[in-house]
């Protein structure tokens, strides 16, 4: 049954122009890496998507391998759109990616033209869509010429199967080279999706400068470090939580970070925020950041995340306290860049 969204949804969310493009993205988007696979409740997934849209979230981010199993998140999201939101398709920004292992053999991984174009065709079939709004190269391929991967991205736009293209997990030099190629091909790079959060600050080492210089938008994934930067694990690892059923976030990782998290919670409380709200506000303070891309397991979480948009500016003392809290933490152990 078609969904009737809140008529005031666009009053609830600010929108930012993405780089130097004409496209605006909501300040908070919704990542569908988790909670949308076949192991999850279809009714819960539907509630999340429709609840997010009611709150002004127009951008939904997927990848070919999201699930589990791989591909199932696209199938489930596609069913939600077809059955509830198809009449609002022109109000949605739907993105997907290709770059990680998706099927067996030499053509189901990395960044060849063969893989990239076949993957997008499969994604469109799974989501029952004619096009996606943004198609990403999910990671650079050291064994495929950059010209080939960028040529595949440009082709998706020229063929009408994507409106814009983006990069994810590319370093500063790779991003600059890719942006130059895409510009020369007549398909400018719209957006970059790096991992960035209070713990993992790698994009500060050159990437943000490249994005601002090139006019490329930025939408960091894992802004809450897969849930580490939330109140969920303050005392223990709850049964059924992501850390008990996720191959990337482990209970020992949560335990190792708890002393840091408790310090950050105190800073957040003094700001009148939850830890998650402070963590999102900390990411959004970067001038290069267009939108943030947290996941969620409930509409209440989405509402709380959106509240971070109205956060007070950080004082120098607060930023110094946050830096002190995370000093010595190994960002590489907070989860892989996927």
C-alpha positions in Angstrom: 0.0 0.0 0.0 1.3 3.4 -0.9 2.7 5.4 1.9 1.3 8.8 2.8 4.3 10.8 4.1 4.2 13.6 6.6 3.5 16.8 4.5 5.8 18.7 6.8 8.8 16.4 6.3 10.9 19.0 4.5 10.5 21.4 7.4 12.3 18.9 9.7 15.6 18.6 7.9 18.2 21.0 6.5 19.7 20.2 3.1 23.2 20.9 1.9 24.5 21.4 -1.6 26.8 18.5 -2.5 30.2 20.0 -3.4 29.8 22.3 -6.4 26.9 20.3 -7.9 23.2 21.3 -8.0 22.2 18.3 -5.8 21.2 18.9 -2.2 21.4 16.1 0.3 19.8 15.9 3.8 22.2 16.7 6.6 21.5 13.2 8.0 21.1 10.3 5.6 20.4 6.6 6.3 22.9 3.8 5.7 21.4 0.4 5.0 24.5 -1.7 5.7 22.8 -3.4 8.6 19.2 -4.2 9.6 18.1 -4.8 6.1 19.3 -8.3 5.3 17.3 -11.5 5.2 18.2 -12.1 8.9 16.3 -9.0 9.9 12.5 -8.3 10.1 11.0 -6.9 6.9 8.4 -5.0 8.9 11.2 -3.3 11.0 13.0 -2.4 7.8 9.9 -0.9 6.3 9.2 1.1 9.5 12.8 2.5 9.4 12.6 3.6 5.7 9.2 5.1 5.9 9.9 6.7 9.3 13.1 8.2 7.9 11.3 9.6 4.9 8.7 11.2 7.2 11.5 12.9 9.0 12.9 14.5 5.8 15.6 11.9 5.1 15.6 11.5 1.3 18.9 9.7 0.8 19.2 6.0 1.3 22.6 4.4 0.8 23.3 0.8 -0.2 25.9 -1.4 -1.8 25.7 -4.6 -3.9 27.1 -6.7 -1.0 25.0 -5.3 1.8 22.9 -7.8 3.7 23.6 -10.5 4.8 23.5 -12.3 2.6 25.0 -10.0 -0.1 22.3 -8.4 -2.3 19.5 -8.9 0.2 19.5 -5.3 1.5 18.9 -4.1 -2.1 16.1 -6.7 -2.6 14.4 -5.7 0.6 14.8 -2.0 0.1 13.6 -2.3 -3.5 10.4 -4.0 -2.2 9.8 -1.2 0.2 10.1 1.4 -2.5 8.0 -0.5 -5.0 5.2 -1.2 -2.5 5.2 2.1 -0.6 7.3 4.9 -2.1 7.3 4.5 -5.9 5.1 7.5 -6.5 7.8 9.5 -4.5 10.7 8.1 -6.5 11.7 11.6 -7.7 12.0 12.7 -4.1 14.5 10.0 -3.3 18.3 9.8 -3.6 19.2 6.1 -3.9 22.8 5.1 -4.0 24.6 1.8 -4.4 28.2 0.7 -4.9 30.4 -2.0 -6.5 34.0 -2.9 -5.5 34.0 -5.7 -2.9 33.5 -9.4 -3.5 30.0 -10.1 -4.9 30.1 -13.4 -6.8 32.6 -16.1 -7.5 35.3 -16.0 -10.2 37.5 -13.2 -11.6 34.6 -10.9 -12.7 32.8 -10.6 -9.3 35.2 -8.2 -7.5 37.3 -5.1 -7.6 37.0 -2.4 -10.3 37.1 -3.8 -13.9 34.6 -2.5 -16.4 33.2 -6.0 -16.6 32.4 -6.2 -12.9 31.3 -2.6 -12.4 28.7 -2.6 -15.2 27.5 -6.1 -14.5 27.1 -5.2 -10.8 25.0 -2.1 -11.4 22.7 -4.1 -13.7 22.3 -6.7 -11.0 21.6 -4.0 -8.4 19.0 -2.3 -10.5 17.3 -5.7 -11.0 17.3 -6.4 -7.3 15.9 -3.0 -6.4 13.4 -3.0 -9.3 14.7 0.4 -10.5 15.5 1.9 -13.8 18.3 4.0 -12.4 20.1 4.9 -9.2 20.9 8.5 -8.3 24.5 7.8 -7.2 26.8 4.9 -8.2 30.1 4.5 -6.4 33.3 2.7 -6.9 33.4 1.1 -3.4 37.2 0.9 -3.3 40.2 1.4 -5.5 41.5 -1.6 -7.5 45.4 -1.8 -7.5 45.4 -4.1 -10.5 43.0 -2.3 -12.8 43.9 1.0 -14.5 42.1 3.9 -12.8 41.0 5.0 -16.3 39.1 1.8 -16.7 37.2 2.0 -13.5 36.4 5.7 -14.0 35.4 5.0 -17.5 32.9 2.4 -16.3 31.5 5.0 -13.8 31.2 7.6 -16.6 29.4 5.0 -18.8 26.7 4.4 -16.2 25.7 8.1 -16.3 25.9 8.3 -20.1 23.7 5.1 -20.4 21.1 6.6 -18.0 21.6 4.0 -15.3 23.0 6.5 -12.8 22.6 10.2 -12.4 25.8 10.9 -10.5 29.0 8.9 -9.6 31.1 8.8 -6.5 34.1 7.2 -4.8 34.5 5.4 -1.5 37.6 4.5 0.4 39.9 6.3 -2.0 42.9 8.1 -0.6 43.7 11.8 -1.3 46.0 11.2 -4.3 43.7 8.5 -5.8 40.8 10.9 -5.3 42.5 13.7 -7.1 43.5 11.5 -10.0 40.0 10.0 -10.3 38.3 13.4 -10.2 40.5 14.6 -13.0 39.7 11.6 -15.2 36.0 11.9 -14.5 36.0 15.6 -15.3 37.7 14.9 -18.6 35.1 12.3 -19.4 32.3 14.8 -18.8 31.0 13.1 -15.6 32.3 15.1 -12.6 32.7 13.2 -9.3 29.8 14.2 -7.1 30.7 12.8 -3.8 33.2 10.8 -1.7 32.3 8.4 1.1 35.2 7.8 3.5 35.1 6.3 7.0 35.4 9.2 9.5 34.6 9.5 13.1 36.0 10.7 16.4 38.2 7.6 16.6 39.2 7.3 12.9 40.4 10.7 11.5 42.3 9.6 8.5 40.4 11.9 6.0 41.9 14.9 7.9 45.3 13.9 6.4 44.8 15.4 3.0 41.4 14.0 1.8 39.2 16.8 3.0 41.6 19.4 1.3 41.3 17.5 -2.0 37.5 17.4 -1.8 37.2 21.1 -1.1 39.6 21.9 -3.8 37.8 19.7 -6.4 34.3 20.7 -5.3 33.4 17.2 -4.3 30.9 16.5 -1.5 31.6 14.3 1.4 29.3 11.8 3.3 31.3 9.9 5.9 30.2 6.4 6.8 30.5 4.8 10.2 30.3 8.2 12.0 29.3 6.3 15.1 32.1 3.7 14.7 29.5 0.9 14.2 27.8 1.7 17.5 30.9 2.2 19.7 30.2 5.9 19.8 26.7 5.4 21.3 25.2 4.6 24.7 24.5 1.0 23.7 27.7 -0.5 25.2 28.3 1.6 28.3 27.9 -1.3 30.7 28.1 -4.5 28.6 27.4 -6.0 25.2 23.6 -6.6 25.1 22.4 -9.9 23.7 21.3 -9.5 20.1 23.3 -6.3 19.5 25.5 -5.7 16.5 28.6 -6.7 18.5 27.2 -10.2 19.0 26.2 -11.0 15.4 28.5 -8.9 13.2 31.6 -10.2 11.6 33.3 -6.8 11.8 32.4 -5.4 15.2 33.4 -7.8 18.0 32.6 -7.7 21.7 36.3 -7.4 22.6 36.5 -4.3 20.4 33.7 -2.8 22.4 35.3 -3.7 25.7 38.7 -2.2 24.6 37.1 1.1 23.8 34.8 1.4 26.8 37.2 3.6 29.0 37.4 6.1 26.1 33.6 6.0 25.6 32.9 6.8 29.2 35.1 9.9 29.0 33.3 11.0 25.8 29.9 10.4 27.5 30.8 12.8 30.2 31.7 15.5 27.6 28.5 14.9 25.8 26.4 15.1 28.9 27.9 18.5 29.7 26.8 19.6 26.3 23.3 18.4 26.9 23.6 15.6 24.3 23.8 11.9 24.0 27.2 10.5 22.9 25.8 9.6 19.5 24.5 13.2 19.0 27.9 14.6 20.0 29.7 12.2 17.7 27.5 13.2 14.7 27.9 16.9 15.5 31.7 16.4 15.7 31.7 15.0 12.1 29.3 17.6 10.8 31.5 20.4 12.0 33.9 19.7 9.1 33.3 22.2 6.2 33.9 19.4 3.7 31.1 17.2 5.1 27.8 17.5 3.2 25.8 14.8 5.0 26.5 12.0 7.6 25.6 8.4 7.1 24.7 6.6 10.3 22.7 3.4 10.4 19.8 2.9 12.7 17.7 0.1 14.3 14.7 2.2 15.2 12.9 5.4 14.2 13.6 6.7 17.7 17.4 6.4 16.9 16.8 8.3 13.6 15.0 11.1 15.5 17.8 11.3 18.0 20.4 11.4 15.2 18.6 14.2 13.5 18.6 16.2 16.7 22.4 16.5 16.3 21.8 18.9 13.4 20.9 21.6 15.9 23.9 21.1 18.1 25.8 24.0 19.6 29.2 24.8 18.2 32.1 23.0 20.0 34.3 25.1 22.2 38.1 24.8 22.0 38.0 23.2 25.5 35.5 20.6 24.3 37.5 19.7 21.3 40.6 19.4 23.4 38.8 17.1 25.8 37.6 14.9 23.0 41.1 14.7 21.6 42.5 13.7 25.0 39.8 11.0 25.5 40.7 9.3 22.2 44.5 9.8 22.5 46.3 6.5 22.0 43.3 4.6 20.6 44.1 2.5 17.6 41.6 3.6 14.9 42.3 0.5 12.8 40.8 -1.7 15.5 37.5 0.1 15.4 36.4 -1.9 12.4 37.3 -2.3 8.7 36.6 0.3 6.0 33.6 -1.3 4.3 
